[in-house]
Amino acid sequence: MPLEPLSQKEIEDRLAELPGWSQEGDRIARSYRLPSHFAATAMVVHIAQVQEELDHHTDLTLGYNTVSLTVNTHTVGAVTKRDFLLARKIEELAPGHGAH
């Protein structure tokens, strides 16, 4: 069964369960601040591992001590439940890297 875009209401409801995440056009987005560049780099590598496991990828930006990402389902061109699955997994791993 193909993935379907979520309605605006569904996106808003799911975002309410993910503090720090927001909608930016046809994507959901989040930025994290970390204690160091090394911690930020390690988090990017960890996110990349999760993305490979899910076969679903974000657009990541690595700063000195920041990680920013946006995600949507490229094949649909919109936000789907798959994007929120990835966002939740990233939220689970972020504290282990000292992200806030």
Biopython code that builds the backbone (N, CA, C, O; Angstrom):
import numpy as np
from Bio.PDB.StructureBuilder import StructureBuilder

atoms = [
    (1, "MET", "N", (0.837, -1.169, 0.000)),
    (1, "MET", "CA", (0.000, 0.000, 0.000)),
    (1, "MET", "C", (0.891, 1.246, 0.000)),
    (1, "MET", "O", (1.779, 1.359, 0.845)),
    (2, "PRO", "N", (0.675, 2.174, -0.922)),
    (2, "PRO", "CA", (1.506, 3.376, -0.979)),
    (2, "PRO", "C", (1.239, 4.300, 0.207)),
    (2, "PRO", "O", (0.149, 4.315, 0.778)),
    (3, "LEU", "N", (2.257, 5.062, 0.554)),
    (3, "LEU", "CA", (2.109, 6.040, 1.633)),
    (3, "LEU", "C", (1.256, 7.200, 1.162)),
    (3, "LEU", "O", (1.339, 7.628, 0.011)),
    (4, "GLU", "N", (0.440, 7.698, 2.062)),
    (4, "GLU", "CA", (-0.442, 8.824, 1.751)),
    (4, "GLU", "C", (0.010, 10.042, 2.553)),
    (4, "GLU", "O", (0.459, 9.900, 3.690)),
    (5, "PRO", "N", (-0.106, 11.233, 1.975)),
    (5, "PRO", "CA", (0.202, 12.438, 2.751)),
    (5, "PRO", "C", (-0.737, 12.549, 3.947)),
    (5, "PRO", "O", (-1.911, 12.189, 3.861)),
    (6, "LEU", "N", (-0.215, 13.045, 5.048)),
    (6, "LEU", "CA", (-1.045, 13.291, 6.218)),
    (6, "LEU", "C", (-1.808, 14.600, 6.018)),
    (6, "LEU", "O", (-1.332, 15.514, 5.345)),
    (7, "SER", "N", (-2.982, 14.674, 6.603)),
    (7, "SER", "CA", (-3.748, 15.919, 6.574)),
    (7, "SER", "C", (-3.074, 16.932, 7.486)),
    (7, "SER", "O", (-2.256, 16.561, 8.328)),
    (8, "GLN", "N", (-3.407, 18.193, 7.329)),
    (8, "GLN", "CA", (-2.851, 19.235, 8.191)),
    (8, "GLN", "C", (-3.178, 18.952, 9.654)),
    (8, "GLN", "O", (-2.330, 19.155, 10.523)),
    (9, "LYS", "N", (-4.368, 18.495, 9.934)),
    (9, "LYS", "CA", (-4.782, 18.157, 11.310)),
    (9, "LYS", "C", (-3.930, 17.016, 11.864)),
    (9, "LYS", "O", (-3.490, 17.067, 13.012)),
    (10, "GLU", "N", (-3.700, 15.989, 11.048)),
    (10, "GLU", "CA", (-2.871, 14.864, 11.492)),
    (10, "GLU", "C", (-1.440, 15.323, 11.783)),
    (10, "GLU", "O", (-0.830, 14.889, 12.760)),
    (11, "ILE", "N", (-0.917, 16.194, 10.939)),
    (11, "ILE", "CA", (0.435, 16.715, 11.163)),
    (11, "ILE", "C", (0.480, 17.495, 12.469)),
    (11, "ILE", "O", (1.381, 17.291, 13.283)),
    (12, "GLU", "N", (-0.475, 18.375, 12.672)),
    (12, "GLU", "CA", (-0.509, 19.172, 13.898)),
    (12, "GLU", "C", (-0.641, 18.300, 15.136)),
    (12, "GLU", "O", (0.020, 18.553, 16.142)),
    (13, "ASP", "N", (-1.485, 17.278, 15.077)),
    (13, "ASP", "CA", (-1.654, 16.372, 16.216)),
    (13, "ASP", "C", (-0.359, 15.632, 16.530)),
    (13, "ASP", "O", (0.011, 15.491, 17.696)),
    (14, "ARG", "N", (0.322, 15.166, 15.507)),
    (14, "ARG", "CA", (1.572, 14.432, 15.719)),
    (14, "ARG", "C", (2.692, 15.354, 16.193)),
    (14, "ARG", "O", (3.514, 14.958, 17.020)),
    (15, "LEU", "N", (2.727, 16.579, 15.674)),
    (15, "LEU", "CA", (3.735, 17.537, 16.134)),
    (15, "LEU", "C", (3.546, 17.884, 17.606)),
    (15, "LEU", "O", (4.520, 18.150, 18.311)),
    (16, "ALA", "N", (2.306, 17.882, 18.071)),
    (16, "ALA", "CA", (2.030, 18.171, 19.480)),
    (16, "ALA", "C", (2.694, 17.137, 20.395)),
    (16, "ALA", "O", (2.952, 17.420, 21.565)),
    (17, "GLU", "N", (2.969, 15.957, 19.874)),
    (17, "GLU", "CA", (3.617, 14.897, 20.643)),
    (17, "GLU", "C", (5.136, 14.933, 20.512)),
    (17, "GLU", "O", (5.827, 14.124, 21.130)),
    (18, "LEU", "N", (5.668, 15.868, 19.709)),
    (18, "LEU", "CA", (7.111, 15.968, 19.479)),
    (18, "LEU", "C", (7.584, 17.394, 19.740)),
    (18, "LEU", "O", (7.785, 18.160, 18.798)),
    (19, "PRO", "N", (7.762, 17.757, 21.008)),
    (19, "PRO", "CA", (8.234, 19.113, 21.315)),
    (19, "PRO", "C", (9.538, 19.420, 20.576)),
    (19, "PRO", "O", (10.430, 18.579, 20.472)),
    (20, "GLY", "N", (9.617, 20.640, 20.072)),
    (20, "GLY", "CA", (10.820, 21.057, 19.343)),
    (20, "GLY", "C", (10.703, 20.886, 17.845)),
    (20, "GLY", "O", (11.443, 21.515, 17.089)),
    (21, "TRP", "N", (9.794, 20.053, 17.409)),
    (21, "TRP", "CA", (9.575, 19.840, 15.979)),
    (21, "TRP", "C", (8.532, 20.827, 15.484)),
    (21, "TRP", "O", (7.628, 21.212, 16.226)),
    (22, "SER", "N", (8.661, 21.235, 14.227)),
    (22, "SER", "CA", (7.697, 22.159, 13.630)),
    (22, "SER", "C", (7.505, 21.805, 12.161)),
    (22, "SER", "O", (8.256, 21.017, 11.586)),
    (23, "GLN", "N", (6.503, 22.395, 11.587)),
    (23, "GLN", "CA", (6.255, 22.207, 10.168)),
    (23, "GLN", "C", (6.864, 23.377, 9.414)),
    (23, "GLN", "O", (6.682, 24.537, 9.783)),
    (24, "GLU", "N", (7.585, 23.055, 8.358)),
    (24, "GLU", "CA", (8.152, 24.057, 7.460)),
    (24, "GLU", "C", (7.739, 23.680, 6.050)),
    (24, "GLU", "O", (8.407, 22.885, 5.389)),
    (25, "GLY", "N", (6.643, 24.250, 5.596)),
    (25, "GLY", "CA", (6.142, 23.915, 4.268)),
    (25, "GLY", "C", (5.712, 22.467, 4.204)),
    (25, "GLY", "O", (4.852, 22.032, 4.970)),
    (26, "ASP", "N", (6.312, 21.716, 3.286)),
    (26, "ASP", "CA", (5.952, 20.310, 3.107)),
    (26, "ASP", "C", (6.885, 19.372, 3.874)),
    (26, "ASP", "O", (7.069, 18.217, 3.492)),
    (27, "ARG", "N", (7.472, 19.884, 4.964)),
    (27, "ARG", "CA", (8.425, 19.107, 5.763)),
    (27, "ARG", "C", (8.182, 19.332, 7.251)),
    (27, "ARG", "O", (7.513, 20.284, 7.651)),
    (28, "ILE", "N", (8.742, 18.431, 8.064)),
    (28, "ILE", "CA", (8.847, 18.681, 9.490)),
    (28, "ILE", "C", (10.322, 18.913, 9.787)),
    (28, "ILE", "O", (11.193, 18.365, 9.112)),
    (29, "ALA", "N", (10.596, 19.723, 10.797)),
    (29, "ALA", "CA", (11.973, 20.154, 11.045)),
    (29, "ALA", "C", (12.277, 20.243, 12.528)),
    (29, "ALA", "O", (11.386, 20.402, 13.362)),
    (30, "ARG", "N", (13.575, 20.135, 12.832)),
    (30, "ARG", "CA", (14.036, 20.237, 14.222)),
    (30, "ARG", "C", (15.503, 20.605, 14.205)),
    (30, "ARG", "O", (16.248, 20.161, 13.331)),
    (31, "SER", "N", (15.924, 21.410, 15.158)),
    (31, "SER", "CA", (17.337, 21.716, 15.376)),
    (31, "SER", "C", (17.699, 21.336, 16.803)),
    (31, "SER", "O", (16.895, 21.478, 17.724)),
    (32, "TYR", "N", (18.915, 20.855, 16.966)),
    (32, "TYR", "CA", (19.424, 20.462, 18.276)),
    (32, "TYR", "C", (20.725, 21.215, 18.546)),
    (32, "TYR", "O", (21.515, 21.463, 17.636)),
    (33, "ARG", "N", (20.928, 21.569, 19.796)),
    (33, "ARG", "CA", (22.218, 22.117, 20.236)),
    (33, "ARG", "C", (22.890, 21.032, 21.064)),
    (33, "ARG", "O", (22.256, 20.375, 21.890)),
    (34, "LEU", "N", (24.187, 20.857, 20.828)),
    (34, "LEU", "CA", (24.948, 19.817, 21.507)),
    (34, "LEU", "C", (26.138, 20.420, 22.233)),
    (34, "LEU", "O", (26.495, 21.572, 21.987)),
    (35, "PRO", "N", (26.761, 19.650, 23.133)),
    (35, "PRO", "CA", (27.854, 20.209, 23.938)),
    (35, "PRO", "C", (29.140, 20.492, 23.171)),
    (35, "PRO", "O", (29.970, 21.268, 23.644)),
    (36, "SER", "N", (29.330, 19.884, 21.996)),
    (36, "SER", "CA", (30.575, 20.079, 21.247)),
    (36, "SER", "C", (30.370, 19.689, 19.791)),
    (36, "SER", "O", (29.353, 19.108, 19.412)),
    (37, "HIS", "N", (31.373, 20.030, 18.991)),
    (37, "HIS", "CA", (31.325, 19.633, 17.583)),
    (37, "HIS", "C", (31.397, 18.101, 17.464)),
    (37, "HIS", "O", (30.704, 17.500, 16.643)),
    (38, "PHE", "N", (32.233, 17.493, 18.283)),
    (38, "PHE", "CA", (32.348, 16.034, 18.235)),
    (38, "PHE", "C", (31.018, 15.366, 18.559)),
    (38, "PHE", "O", (30.632, 14.405, 17.893)),
    (39, "ALA", "N", (30.309, 15.864, 19.578)),
    (39, "ALA", "CA", (29.002, 15.302, 19.941)),
    (39, "ALA", "C", (28.006, 15.480, 18.803)),
    (39, "ALA", "O", (27.219, 14.576, 18.523)),
    (40, "ALA", "N", (28.031, 16.639, 18.143)),
    (40, "ALA", "CA", (27.131, 16.883, 17.017)),
    (40, "ALA", "C", (27.442, 15.934, 15.866)),
    (40, "ALA", "O", (26.533, 15.394, 15.235)),
    (41, "THR", "N", (28.723, 15.735, 15.597)),
    (41, "THR", "CA", (29.128, 14.829, 14.520)),
    (41, "THR", "C", (28.709, 13.398, 14.835)),
    (41, "THR", "O", (28.225, 12.685, 13.956)),
    (42, "ALA", "N", (28.890, 12.980, 16.074)),
    (42, "ALA", "CA", (28.480, 11.631, 16.475)),
    (42, "ALA", "C", (26.974, 11.453, 16.321)),
    (42, "ALA", "O", (26.513, 10.387, 15.913)),
    (43, "MET", "N", (26.211, 12.485, 16.644)),
    (43, "MET", "CA", (24.759, 12.390, 16.493)),
    (43, "MET", "C", (24.378, 12.248, 15.023)),
    (43, "MET", "O", (23.481, 11.474, 14.690)),
    (44, "VAL", "N", (25.053, 12.988, 14.138)),
    (44, "VAL", "CA", (24.781, 12.864, 12.708)),
    (44, "VAL", "C", (25.032, 11.430, 12.239)),
    (44, "VAL", "O", (24.235, 10.875, 11.482)),
    (45, "VAL", "N", (26.122, 10.838, 12.680)),
    (45, "VAL", "CA", (26.432, 9.456, 12.295)),
    (45, "VAL", "C", (25.360, 8.508, 12.822)),
    (45, "VAL", "O", (24.950, 7.585, 12.118)),
    (46, "HIS", "N", (24.907, 8.725, 14.040)),
    (46, "HIS", "CA", (23.872, 7.882, 14.637)),
    (46, "HIS", "C", (22.557, 8.032, 13.856)),
    (46, "HIS", "O", (21.884, 7.039, 13.578)),
    (47, "ILE", "N", (22.194, 9.269, 13.506)),
    (47, "ILE", "CA", (20.993, 9.491, 12.703)),
    (47, "ILE", "C", (21.122, 8.781, 11.355)),
    (47, "ILE", "O", (20.167, 8.164, 10.883)),
    (48, "ALA", "N", (22.298, 8.869, 10.736)),
    (48, "ALA", "CA", (22.513, 8.203, 9.450)),
    (48, "ALA", "C", (22.299, 6.693, 9.561)),
    (48, "ALA", "O", (21.747, 6.072, 8.653)),
    (49, "GLN", "N", (22.736, 6.110, 10.668)),
    (49, "GLN", "CA", (22.540, 4.680, 10.883)),
    (49, "GLN", "C", (21.055, 4.341, 10.963)),
    (49, "GLN", "O", (20.607, 3.374, 10.347)),
    (50, "VAL", "N", (20.296, 5.120, 11.710)),
    (50, "VAL", "CA", (18.854, 4.896, 11.836)),
    (50, "VAL", "C", (18.178, 5.062, 10.473)),
    (50, "VAL", "O", (17.304, 4.278, 10.102)),
    (51, "GLN", "N", (18.593, 6.091, 9.737)),
    (51, "GLN", "CA", (18.008, 6.310, 8.412)),
    (51, "GLN", "C", (18.232, 5.115, 7.494)),
    (51, "GLN", "O", (17.328, 4.708, 6.764)),
    (52, "GLU", "N", (19.419, 4.565, 7.531)),
    (52, "GLU", "CA", (19.708, 3.387, 6.708)),
    (52, "GLU", "C", (18.838, 2.205, 7.117)),
    (52, "GLU", "O", (18.328, 1.481, 6.262)),
    (53, "GLU", "N", (18.669, 2.009, 8.420)),
    (53, "GLU", "CA", (17.835, 0.912, 8.910)),
    (53, "GLU", "C", (16.392, 1.066, 8.445)),
    (53, "GLU", "O", (15.737, 0.081, 8.105)),
    (54, "LEU", "N", (15.893, 2.314, 8.430)),
    (54, "LEU", "CA", (14.509, 2.572, 8.022)),
    (54, "LEU", "C", (14.364, 2.780, 6.512)),
    (54, "LEU", "O", (13.249, 2.801, 5.991)),
    (55, "ASP", "N", (15.491, 2.932, 5.811)),
    (55, "ASP", "CA", (15.498, 3.295, 4.389)),
    (55, "ASP", "C", (14.660, 4.549, 4.163)),
    (55, "ASP", "O", (13.829, 4.617, 3.257)),
    (56, "HIS", "N", (14.909, 5.541, 5.024)),
    (56, "HIS", "CA", (14.202, 6.816, 4.970)),
    (56, "HIS", "C", (15.164, 7.876, 5.475)),
    (56, "HIS", "O", (15.750, 7.715, 6.546)),
    (57, "HIS", "N", (15.338, 8.957, 4.727)),
    (57, "HIS", "CA", (16.432, 9.885, 4.998)),
    (57, "HIS", "C", (15.964, 11.326, 5.142)),
    (57, "HIS", "O", (15.006, 11.760, 4.503)),
    (58, "THR", "N", (16.673, 12.055, 6.004)),
    (58, "THR", "CA", (16.423, 13.472, 6.220)),
    (58, "THR", "C", (17.430, 14.283, 5.420)),
    (58, "THR", "O", (18.372, 13.741, 4.840)),
    (59, "ASP", "N", (17.213, 15.585, 5.401)),
    (59, "ASP", "CA", (18.254, 16.517, 4.985)),
    (59, "ASP", "C", (18.877, 17.022, 6.271)),
    (59, "ASP", "O", (18.205, 17.639, 7.097)),
    (60, "LEU", "N", (20.167, 16.756, 6.438)),
    (60, "LEU", "CA", (20.882, 17.097, 7.678)),
    (60, "LEU", "C", (21.858, 18.240, 7.444)),
    (60, "LEU", "O", (22.495, 18.328, 6.394)),
    (61, "THR", "N", (21.963, 19.111, 8.440)),
    (61, "THR", "CA", (22.973, 20.162, 8.421)),
    (61, "THR", "C", (23.744, 20.080, 9.731)),
    (61, "THR", "O", (23.160, 20.129, 10.814)),
    (62, "LEU", "N", (25.049, 19.956, 9.619)),
    (62, "LEU", "CA", (25.932, 19.898, 10.777)),
    (62, "LEU", "C", (26.597, 21.248, 10.949)),
    (62, "LEU", "O", (27.261, 21.738, 10.037)),
    (63, "GLY", "N", (26.422, 21.849, 12.113)),
    (63, "GLY", "CA", (27.122, 23.078, 12.465)),
    (63, "GLY", "C", (28.174, 22.763, 13.507)),
    (63, "GLY", "O", (28.423, 21.595, 13.809)),
    (64, "TYR", "N", (28.793, 23.794, 14.059)),
    (64, "TYR", "CA", (29.838, 23.553, 15.056)),
    (64, "TYR", "C", (29.319, 22.679, 16.191)),
    (64, "TYR", "O", (29.911, 21.643, 16.495)),
    (65, "ASN", "N", (28.224, 23.082, 16.818)),
    (65, "ASN", "CA", (27.649, 22.282, 17.895)),
    (65, "ASN", "C", (26.129, 22.163, 17.716)),
    (65, "ASN", "O", (25.375, 22.108, 18.688)),
    (66, "THR", "N", (25.704, 22.127, 16.459)),
    (66, "THR", "CA", (24.282, 22.001, 16.146)),
    (66, "THR", "C", (24.050, 20.953, 15.070)),
    (66, "THR", "O", (24.907, 20.680, 14.229)),
    (67, "VAL", "N", (22.875, 20.389, 15.131)),
    (67, "VAL", "CA", (22.391, 19.488, 14.077)),
    (67, "VAL", "C", (20.982, 19.951, 13.743)),
    (67, "VAL", "O", (20.127, 20.037, 14.624)),
    (68, "SER", "N", (20.744, 20.244, 12.488)),
    (68, "SER", "CA", (19.416, 20.631, 12.022)),
    (68, "SER", "C", (18.989, 19.646, 10.952)),
    (68, "SER", "O", (19.805, 19.167, 10.164)),
    (69, "LEU", "N", (17.702, 19.353, 10.935)),
    (69, "LEU", "CA", (17.225, 18.426, 9.925)),
    (69, "LEU", "C", (15.815, 18.761, 9.496)),
    (69, "LEU", "O", (15.031, 19.330, 10.256)),
    (70, "THR", "N", (15.510, 18.401, 8.271)),
    (70, "THR", "CA", (14.149, 18.481, 7.756)),
    (70, "THR", "C", (13.859, 17.144, 7.109)),
    (70, "THR", "O", (14.752, 16.476, 6.588)),
    (71, "VAL", "N", (12.593, 16.768, 7.151)),
    (71, "VAL", "CA", (12.230, 15.464, 6.594)),
    (71, "VAL", "C", (10.836, 15.527, 5.982)),
    (71, "VAL", "O", (9.911, 16.131, 6.525)),
    (72, "ASN", "N", (10.732, 14.892, 4.860)),
    (72, "ASN", "CA", (9.442, 14.568, 4.265)),
    (72, "ASN", "C", (9.649, 13.314, 3.438)),
    (72, "ASN", "O", (10.780, 12.863, 3.253)),
    (73, "THR", "N", (8.572, 12.760, 2.949)),
    (73, "THR", "CA", (8.678, 11.565, 2.123)),
    (73, "THR", "C", (8.834, 12.033, 0.682)),
    (73, "THR", "O", (7.868, 12.443, 0.038)),
    (74, "HIS", "N", (10.068, 11.965, 0.188)),
    (74, "HIS", "CA", (10.394, 12.514, -1.127)),
    (74, "HIS", "C", (9.532, 11.936, -2.244)),
    (74, "HIS", "O", (9.152, 12.649, -3.172)),
    (75, "THR", "N", (9.224, 10.648, -2.154)),
    (75, "THR", "CA", (8.433, 10.022, -3.225)),
    (75, "THR", "C", (6.995, 10.508, -3.249)),
    (75, "THR", "O", (6.316, 10.392, -4.269)),
    (76, "VAL", "N", (6.524, 11.053, -2.127)),
    (76, "VAL", "CA", (5.163, 11.575, -2.035)),
    (76, "VAL", "C", (5.171, 13.106, -2.145)),
    (76, "VAL", "O", (4.186, 13.712, -2.569)),
    (77, "GLY", "N", (6.295, 13.720, -1.758)),
    (77, "GLY", "CA", (6.394, 15.170, -1.778)),
    (77, "GLY", "C", (5.606, 15.828, -0.666)),
    (77, "GLY", "O", (5.171, 16.973, -0.795)),
    (78, "ALA", "N", (5.422, 15.105, 0.424)),
    (78, "ALA", "CA", (4.627, 15.600, 1.543)),
    (78, "ALA", "C", (5.035, 14.852, 2.809)),
    (78, "ALA", "O", (5.846, 13.927, 2.768)),
    (79, "VAL", "N", (4.462, 15.267, 3.924)),
    (79, "VAL", "CA", (4.709, 14.609, 5.206)),
    (79, "VAL", "C", (3.796, 13.391, 5.316)),
    (79, "VAL", "O", (2.596, 13.465, 5.052)),
    (80, "THR", "N", (4.398, 12.264, 5.714)),
    (80, "THR", "CA", (3.647, 11.019, 5.904)),
    (80, "THR", "C", (3.952, 10.457, 7.290)),
    (80, "THR", "O", (4.786, 10.993, 8.019)),
    (81, "LYS", "N", (3.272, 9.381, 7.639)),
    (81, "LYS", "CA", (3.513, 8.751, 8.944)),
    (81, "LYS", "C", (4.953, 8.258, 9.061)),
    (81, "LYS", "O", (5.483, 8.152, 10.167)),
    (82, "ARG", "N", (5.581, 7.959, 7.943)),
    (82, "ARG", "CA", (6.963, 7.483, 7.951)),
    (82, "ARG", "C", (7.914, 8.569, 8.473)),
    (82, "ARG", "O", (8.905, 8.268, 9.138)),
    (83, "ASP", "N", (7.604, 9.820, 8.168)),
    (83, "ASP", "CA", (8.431, 10.923, 8.652)),
    (83, "ASP", "C", (8.368, 11.029, 10.167)),
    (83, "ASP", "O", (9.373, 11.314, 10.818)),
    (84, "PHE", "N", (7.199, 10.802, 10.721)),
    (84, "PHE", "CA", (7.049, 10.873, 12.171)),
    (84, "PHE", "C", (7.697, 9.679, 12.862)),
    (84, "PHE", "O", (8.174, 9.807, 13.990)),
    (85, "LEU", "N", (7.724, 8.531, 12.212)),
    (85, "LEU", "CA", (8.441, 7.383, 12.763)),
    (85, "LEU", "C", (9.921, 7.730, 12.892)),
    (85, "LEU", "O", (10.530, 7.475, 13.931)),
    (86, "LEU", "N", (10.492, 8.302, 11.857)),
    (86, "LEU", "CA", (11.898, 8.696, 11.893)),
    (86, "LEU", "C", (12.132, 9.787, 12.941)),
    (86, "LEU", "O", (13.109, 9.722, 13.687)),
    (87, "ALA", "N", (11.262, 10.770, 13.005)),
    (87, "ALA", "CA", (11.404, 11.845, 13.987)),
    (87, "ALA", "C", (11.399, 11.293, 15.412)),
    (87, "ALA", "O", (12.203, 11.720, 16.241)),
    (88, "ARG", "N", (10.514, 10.359, 15.702)),
    (88, "ARG", "CA", (10.465, 9.766, 17.048)),
    (88, "ARG", "C", (11.759, 9.020, 17.359)),
    (88, "ARG", "O", (12.262, 9.098, 18.480)),
    (89, "LYS", "N", (12.296, 8.311, 16.394)),
    (89, "LYS", "CA", (13.544, 7.585, 16.625)),
    (89, "LYS", "C", (14.699, 8.552, 16.878)),
    (89, "LYS", "O", (15.564, 8.285, 17.712)),
    (90, "ILE", "N", (14.712, 9.661, 16.170)),
    (90, "ILE", "CA", (15.753, 10.675, 16.392)),
    (90, "ILE", "C", (15.598, 11.276, 17.785)),
    (90, "ILE", "O", (16.590, 11.496, 18.479)),
    (91, "GLU", "N", (14.360, 11.543, 18.196)),
    (91, "GLU", "CA", (14.114, 12.065, 19.542)),
    (91, "GLU", "C", (14.612, 11.100, 20.612)),
    (91, "GLU", "O", (15.110, 11.535, 21.651)),
    (92, "GLU", "N", (14.488, 9.808, 20.374)),
    (92, "GLU", "CA", (14.938, 8.810, 21.339)),
    (92, "GLU", "C", (16.454, 8.793, 21.472)),
    (92, "GLU", "O", (16.973, 8.582, 22.568)),
    (93, "LEU", "N", (17.177, 9.014, 20.371)),
    (93, "LEU", "CA", (18.638, 8.935, 20.433)),
    (93, "LEU", "C", (19.293, 10.254, 20.840)),
    (93, "LEU", "O", (20.425, 10.253, 21.323)),
    (94, "ALA", "N", (18.609, 11.361, 20.657)),
    (94, "ALA", "CA", (19.195, 12.685, 20.902)),
    (94, "ALA", "C", (19.736, 12.867, 22.334)),
    (94, "ALA", "O", (20.853, 13.364, 22.485)),
    (95, "PRO", "N", (18.997, 12.490, 23.384)),
    (95, "PRO", "CA", (19.530, 12.710, 24.737)),
    (95, "PRO", "C", (20.855, 11.994, 24.988)),
    (95, "PRO", "O", (21.683, 12.488, 25.753)),
    (96, "GLY", "N", (21.063, 10.867, 24.371)),
    (96, "GLY", "CA", (22.303, 10.124, 24.540)),
    (96, "GLY", "C", (23.513, 10.869, 24.006)),
    (96, "GLY", "O", (24.648, 10.534, 24.347)),
    (97, "HIS", "N", (23.287, 11.867, 23.180)),
    (97, "HIS", "CA", (24.365, 12.683, 22.624)),
    (97, "HIS", "C", (24.458, 14.046, 23.328)),
    (97, "HIS", "O", (25.271, 14.892, 22.956)),
    (98, "GLY", "N", (23.623, 14.240, 24.340)),
    (98, "GLY", "CA", (23.611, 15.520, 25.064)),
    (98, "GLY", "C", (22.870, 16.612, 24.334)),
    (98, "GLY", "O", (23.050, 17.793, 24.629)),
    (99, "ALA", "N", (22.026, 16.225, 23.371)),
    (99, "ALA", "CA", (21.299, 17.203, 22.563)),
    (99, "ALA", "C", (20.128, 17.783, 23.338)),
    (99, "ALA", "O", (19.486, 17.107, 24.142)),
    (100, "HIS", "N", (19.874, 19.040, 23.074)),
    (100, "HIS", "CA", (18.675, 19.697, 23.621)),
    (100, "HIS", "C", (18.188, 20.741, 22.634)),
    (100, "HIS", "O", (17.190, 21.415, 22.891)),
]
sb = StructureBuilder()
sb.init_structure("model")
sb.init_model(0)
sb.init_chain("A")
sb.init_seg("    ")
for serial, (resi, resn, name, xyz) in enumerate(atoms, 1):
    if name == "N":
        sb.init_residue(resn, " ", resi, " ")
    sb.init_atom(name, np.array(xyz, "f"), 0.0, 1.0, " ", f" {name:<3s}", serial, name[0])
structure = sb.get_structure()
